[in-house]
């Protein structure tokens, strides 16, 4: 069975999943090969304009040509691959081969590469081939509509696929880093709350007091405990000396270091 998913989600949802995947990795997110995490542009006012009619008509013509194509008749099949397929031409293959060697030699087998990223990168050769095939079919859509031969996947399509794989890798590294640095991100968010005066009252507070507020990055008991430890080590918070010996983490109480508050 093949399932295709198109949509968006919130960084906090992905961050929590990735943090959990460090111990219970099910390999799901690595299969989303077209992941992107762009920066949100500042609001610049409402946009009210007509769509690009020429671009729309071009896209619809491509959809119609490819949707109605008989690929069994147009593509190749042989004793090595009975499913209809296309191969790279010599120039396109000359693009893919060194890219594949570099991917494995410099990234997939790198000893210091994060495991989640290795699993993502190990699936990129199929992404490269799939994108190159799609670009080639788009380029040949008019010929396909006329029933002409497809020809092998071109150098131009291979170069575009190579560029896209580099672009997607950069976004994947940004996304997977959300889970790798979650503890430090949570500590930074807690420090921001401390600096904004969220804990300026006379009473001490516990980890439970924090994660019950459901603040961003601070809605999980384990992550909150790690963030509190980081801020204690950094001198932002003080741990109650008596409570620190208790076994129940929820009863350990904290207060803002007066020196940190003054700073």
N, C-alpha and C positions, 0 to 999 in steps of 0.2 A: 504494500500500500504506500502511496505517495501523498503527502499532505503539504500543500503550499500555504504559507501564512504571509499576509501583508498587513502592516499596521504599525502603531507606535505604542510606546509605554513610557513610564516615568523613570528617571534615573534612580530614584530611591528604591523602586521595585527591583530593578536590575542589580543594584548594589547589594541588597539583602540576599538575592538569589546567589550571586557570585561569592559572597562571604560564606554561605552555607556550602557551596560547591567545592570549597577548598578541601573539605573532608568527605562530602557525599556527592562527588561529581558524576552526573548522569550523562554528560556529553551533549545535552540538548542545545545549549546556547551556541556551542561551536559549530552547529549545523546551520545557524543563521549566518550565511556567508556574506550577505549584502547588508550587514549592520552598519549604520552610520549614526554618529552623535555630533551633529553640527552645533555651533554656538547659535543661540537665539539672537537675532538682530533686534536692536532697540525699536520700540514702536515709533513709527514715523508718520502716523496718520493713516486714515482709511484710504484704500485703493479701490477705485471704481472705474474700470476700463474694460473694453471689449477684449476677448481672448485673441490670440494670434491665429487668424482664420487659416492662413496658408500652412502653418505648422500643424494645426488640427487636421486639416484635410490630408496632409502628407502622412501623419500618424495613422489616420483611419484607413488610408489606402494600403499601408503596410500591414495593418491588422487583417484587412480583408484578403490581401494576397496570400499571407502566410496561413490564415485560418482555413482557406479553401484549397491549399496546395495538397497534392498527392505525393507525399515524401517517399512512399514506398517505390513509386515509379521514378522519382527524381533523384533519390539518393543512391548510395552504393550498398551492396551486400556481397559477401564473399565467404569462403570456408572458415575464415578466422572471426568473422562477425556477421551473423545472420540477421541481426537487427540493422535496418537501414541506417547508414552513417556517412559522414564525410571525414576526410583526413586533411591535415595541413598540406599546403603546397611546400616545395622545398624551402622557400624563403620564410614561410610561416613556421615551419619546423625548426629552422635555424634561430628563430626568436625564442621558441618554447624551450628548447633543450638547455641552453646555458642558464635561462631563468630557473628551470627545474633543478639543475645542479647547484645553483647558488642558494635556492630555497632550502634544500636539504643540508648542504654542507655548512652554511653560515647561520642558519636560523633553527630549523627543525631539530638538528642534532647538537645545537649549542648547549653546553652544560649548564649555563646560567639562565637559560630561557625559562619563563614561567610555564608550568605544566599545562594550564588552560590555554595559553597562547600557542604552545607546541601543537596541541590537538586542533586548534583552529587552523594553523598554518599547514598542517599535514593534509587538510582537506582542500587547500587552495588549488592544487593542480586541476581538479575537476572543475572548480570555479573558473579558472583560466580558460579551459577548453570550452565550457558551456558559454561563457561570455563571447569568446572568439567566434563560436558557431552562430550565436545570435546576431552579432555584428555583421557577419558574412551574409546571413539570410536577409537582414535588413538592407544591406547594400545590393543584394540580388533580387529584391522583392519584385521589381518591375519585370525582370527576366522570368522569375517564378510564375508570375501572373500570365505570362505568354507561353508557359510550358517549356522554356529553354532549360538546358542542363545547368545544374548548380555550380559545378566546378569545385575544386578543392578550396579549403578555407585559406584566405589570403594573408599575405604579410601585413597588410593594413589592419585587418581584423585582429591579428595576433598582437600587433603593437598596441592597439586600443585596449585589448584585454589585459596586457601587461601593465599598462598605466592604471587601469581600474583596480587591479590586484594591489598595487602599491598604495593607492588611495584608500582602499578598504582595509588594508593592514594597519594604516595609521589610525583609522577610526576604531578598529578592533582593539588596538593597544590602549587607546583612551578608555574604552568601555571596560575591558578586563582589569584595568588598573583600579576601577571603582571598588572591586572586591579585595584587591591586594593591599590597599592602604586604608581600609575602612576604619580600623582602630584609630589611626592618626587623624583621619577626617572627623571622626566622632569626637576625639579629644579637642580638635580645633573648634568644632561647633560648640562644645561645652565651654571652652575658654571664651568664646564670643558671648555666650550667655552670661558668664561670670562678669565679663567686662562691661556688659550692658546693664548690670545691676540686678539681674534676676534673683540673686541670692544675697541681697543686701539686708534682709531682715535679721532680727536678733536670733532666730532659731536656727539650729543646725539642720541638716537635711540628710536623707539616705538615698541610696541608689534607686529605691522604689519610688521616692518622691519625683525623681527625674523621669524614669521611663514611663510612668503613668501619665505624664503630660503629653506623651506622643509627639515630642519635638522631632524635627527632621534629623535623621541619623542616630537619634537617642531614644528609640522606641523598643529596644531589645535589652533585656536584663544583662546578658553576657557582655554585649558591646558597651553598655553604660559602665559596667564594672571595670572594663579595660580602660575606658576613657578616664574614669576617676583615678585609676592607678597612675596613668600617664601624668595627670595634672598634679597629683600628690608628689610624684618624682620630680616634676618640674618646679615645685614650690608654689603653685597657684592655690592649692587646697591643703588643708591640714586634716588628718584623720584623728578622730577622738581616741585618745590613748587607751581608755578603758574599753571602749566598744571594739577596738581593733582586735582584741583577743577573743571576741565572741565567734562562735562557729557559723552563725546565721548571717550571711552577707547583708541581708536586708536590714539588719539592726545596727550595722556599722554606720556611724554618723560622721559627717564631714562639715567643715566650715571654711569660708574663704580666708586665706592667709592675709592678715592686715597689711603686710608689705606689698602683696600683689594688688590689693585694693587701692593702696596709696599710689602705686605706680600707674 
